[in-house]
Amino acid sequence: MNPIYMDNNATTRVAPEVLEEMLPYFSDLYGNPSSMHTFGGNVGSTLKKARENVAGLLGALPEEILFTSCGTESDSTAIHAALRSNPEKKHIITTRVEHPAVKNLGEYLANNGYRVTFVPVDRDGRLDEDFLYKSLSDDTALVSVMWANNETGTIFPVEKIARKVREWGIVFHTDAVQVVGKIPMNLADSAIDMFSLSGHKLHAPKGIGVLYVRKGTKFAPFLMGGHQEGGRRAGTENTASIIGMGRAARLVVDSMEDENTRVRALRDKLEKELLKRIPASMVNGDPENRLPNTTSIAFEYVEGEAILLLMDQHGICASSGSACTSGSLEPSHVLRAMGVPFTAAHGTIRYSLSIYNTEEEVDFVIEKMPPIIERLRRMSPFWKEGQIS
Ligand SMILES: *Cc1c(COP(=O)(O)O)cnc(C)c1O
């Protein structure tokens, strides 16, 4: 049985068109793109086109695109590059709601000689911009703010922040893994210096990422070795995946409209019906500025893990927070940063849709969720308390 997959912020299905374009590079076309012979050189020419496609999607120049192994590597590379090319500066600004790829590196740096400011958010997940601007100093090497949050879908005004940061001559990086293919962008007109994306969040395979580095940005490589990626990221190219990424870039340009109309309408229907049918439920995050595919709903007085297990019996896949926090019983750092009460944070489910979801699937989930929550609440001592208070 095919799952009803509503966990697209954790990973997405590889588009059939992407897979098809990749397959020859696992068999007949195995040449090394750096080789002098035509056999390898042909692969090199296809890589060049893939790079141009990705650049086209972002409004960037091909030479501003670096292929990496994942979103995490792109984030790490950006942060290390900014620190190593500004060695006299010992301060970094980021937020309290970043993906662990940035958050955990920030915490590591805070324990290893850097001063790290984690900018707070309000109850709706909106960033305290004034706090950020007041934290800028001559000692700041980098500001890294995610474009959209993977757990709640809340979108931050990164373009505005990037412009203010630029006035200080400070490097601005954004983890844009969740926004690519969902909102249009043109990095040529932007003040963003570095920008991370990940293939498996946009229907390309796992194990391929992109780091955009604006021309003229001071850069130091993270992986040193060969001359690949203009000497900025050594290691023989992951040819099949880069080609898949190029195909996915063209696909998401075509599907952005569907994301923002049909997928958005499906998400809105799912959310509206669940809130209507299930008492003591609420949406986490900014209701205005958010991704079209994501809704994070707190079902108070029940355990997210228990909800997921019962959903799983119907083949429904979702997440109780970010994929990286599920498995531990601590509420996610994002919901804690927003000050979501524990009784609500624990019962939060994130539904994240994609262009492959259908109205039938949404209707199925709308039908199955209320009895799941009701059943768990009947077993929950907190629910009775909740009803009284
Ligand atoms: C998934 C994700 C990442 C990590 O990407 P990987 O390719 O899995 O390393 C980073 N940031 C955000 C916002 C994500 O959603």
The ligand as a Gaussian input file, in Angstrom:
#p B3LYP/6-31G(d) Opt

LIG

0 1
 C       16.327000      19.263000       5.854000
 C       16.878000      20.571000       6.266000
 C       18.263000      20.780000       6.373000
 C       19.267000      19.668000       6.175000
 O       19.362000      19.232000       4.869000
 P       20.084000      17.813000       4.593000
 O       20.207000      17.742000       3.114000
 O       19.174000      16.774000       5.145000
 O       21.388000      17.844000       5.280000
 C       18.711000      22.019000       6.732000
 N       17.855000      23.028000       6.964000
 C       16.521000      22.874000       6.861000
 C       15.627000      24.042000       7.111000
 C       15.982000      21.639000       6.518000
 O       14.660000      21.490000       6.443000

